[in-house]
Amino acid sequence: MTDEQLKRVLRAAMPQAGPLGPRRDLWPDVAQRIDSRAPGMHWFDWALAGTCLLLLLLFPELIPSLLYHL
């Protein structure tokens, strides 16, 4: 089997790939979703901040480690 025959057999066995990119521009949807969010902190943000503060009050030896990672 020659190289050309092998190429033809492989091309016949493999379907053509479709378009690689998205069908439309996605950025307008992303921008709209970002703009639609309510400003301010949600309850989960407050709960996470309170948990971190509580842990730092209970375990003050974690403060240097926290500062190192900031």
GIGI-V562140 format. One record per pair of residues at least 24 apart in sequence whose C-alpha atoms are under 10 Angstrom apart, sorted by the first residue. I is the first residue (numbers start at 1). J is the second residue. Records with the same first field share a line. If there is no record, write none. Layout:
I: J ; J
This chain:
none
